[in-house]
């Protein structure tokens, strides 16, 4: 495997017992550097390799839509790992409560986990580490360039981050080795996972229904990638920002749940015969913008609130905090798409009914909350809440960074000062109408509703 993954290690030398991969963010068997690293360590020690997943009681307000998509993917994953002689263990509860006991029962010698920049995962890692003496190795299997290797600080914007990332991409974007059939077999009897019973027993919000599309899982993610490469990538640069066209990749749920590797996507895009301009535009989003979001969340614990904004933006928004708003909508009115703006309503309906929103419309959608709520704080809180309730890729660094870019100028520059927005970039319904065929977008969302 690629040994240059900048693994972060906590604790001393690994013991003699099995290697446990605590899977969390990267829920796949293929193209998974954390799993490959764990197997490499287990092969060197000639011990079994176990994969555990802790099904948290409440993960940042996730509901049945998110848990359903994830559990179906994990069920497929269990079979894929079994064929490699790697047992999969589904633990019920928050990791600090259930993982130390599992490590003790299995007499584990090393714990490997994947990287997540969000506060909750860092708290979980510290909680697990405080309850066991087993060494913990963290591998960034989500980003092409490991987050801490790309930069040691929060980057100001894409233009400061891009050159650092591009220097390192050739070093880290390399071919994946195959996951081997593990020769050191776990001999203890496995408990059968009754997936339907697990789903029925979830104590989560069931008011937001599961979706028929997109299909979840690693196989579905690879099929979605193949379809995008065949028919979508060539027109990506031209169509991606137009809400009236189906110009986006549709890969975000699979990337968010780790059912598809961003590095695999990048490798396949590089090999494709799409025009160079289309490949460059897509790679900018996949690598620079996406990994900039991880950089932001990793180095700024206030990634989901007003304190995470640059100083110029906080001062500007505070200066206009008491400006008269043209409309004030309650949370329920926004959630049910009952505003005066048909474009905003359509974007909200698209998200509620499909679990996704066109990327350009998500910027517009978030910015309007600054106009239609009592304060910038409320605007960010409402946007995060609605995004994380309905988007399949909610609770993601991309979402947090995107909302703070829209409402508070994160990774952007100061613009001409105006009421309410201050120096934050402005977007309007008139601008949408001037750029795009918005009547087509409205009709498409109306058809989706049906």
Secondary structure, 3 states (H helix, E strand, C coil): CCCCCCCEEECCCCCCCCEEEEECCCCCCCCCHHHHHHHHHHHHHCCCEEEEEEECCCCCCCCHHHHHHHHHHHHHHHHHHHCCCCEEEEEECCHHHHHHHHHHHCCCCEEEEECCCCHHHHHHHHHHHHCCCCCEEEECCCCCCCHHHHCCCCCCCHHHHHHHHHHHHHHHCCCCCCCCCCCCCCCCCCCCCCHHHHHHHCCCCCCCCCCCCCCCCHHHHHHHHHHHHHHHHHHHHHHCCCCCCCCCCCCHHHHHCCCCCHHHHHHHHHHCCCCHHHHHHHHHHHHHHHHHHHHHHHHCCCCCCHHHCCHHHHHHHHHCCCCCCCCCCCHHHHHCCCCCCHHHHHHHHHHHHHCCCCHHHHHHHHHHHHHHCCCHHHHHHHHHHHHHHHCCCCCCHHHHHHHHHHHHCCCCCCCCCECCCECCCCCCHHHHHHHCCHHHHHHHHHHHHC
